Amino acid sequence: MRNPTHLMLLGLFAVTLPLLGVSARAEDEGAQPGSEHHEMSAESWKKNLELSDEQSDKLKAAMKAHEDEVKPLRDQMKEAIKALHGQVKDKAGDADIKVTLEKVEKAHQDLEAADRKHKEEVVAILTPTQRAKKLLWEMEKMHREHEGEHGREEHKD
């Protein structure tokens, strides 16, 4: 039977690893790093959602503030996960692993809170029609990504 700590680690990695890659993907795609939806740069939001200049400026400021808030949290999480990986590899005691897990969980909770706050800020900037366009735009992107993943899986044989 697997150690409960190892099972918890697996679950935690599954939840936190996608959060850690957000900034790197954003920089690769030329979008605002750390933005709520990194694939959408402020300029693409302005164009696709038909934002006014004032809305665009507010959105850019919100994205920048969000990045400034989450960068240290992501760094904390990366360091804690790195430490956790070392602890598991070195077969550290459960007490040590528990302390590190608590650091990862705290950083994860703080990231989620920052994301919720940012989402509320974005919602306050957009009109209902713009929010609807944003939702449809995001769903379309998720659909394309989902189709792309399944296409790659089919061609692995």
Phi, psi and omega in degrees: 000144181284147176294132180303328179296319179293322178294320179295321178299316180301314179297318180295318177299319181298326181278321189270331184300319177300327179294326183289333183273354185301313184295318181296317179295320181299316181293323178295325185266002178075016179266173177292115182302137175077002179294160183308317177233089189302334182287349182250102177290163180302323180292321179290327175298314183302315182290307187287332181258000180054055179282148172286168177299320180296316178297318180299317178297317178296320180294315178301317179296319179294320178296317180295315180297321179295316179298317179298326180284319187271339182303310179296328178293317177297319179297317177300317181294317179301314180296318180294320179292321177299315178297319180297317178301314178298319180296316180294315180300319182273005179057049178294164180288157181300326181298316179293317180296321180300317179299315181291320177301320179297324177295317179296313181298320179296314178298320179297315178297319179295321177296316178299318179297318179296320178295318178298315179300315180296318179299318178297321178296317180295316179301323180292336181278324187271151172281165177303321178295317178295322177296319178296316178299319180298314179299314179296321178298315179296318180296320178297317179295316179298321179297315178298317179296318180297315179296321179295320178296317181290327177295319179292323180295322182292333184266006181285338183295000000 
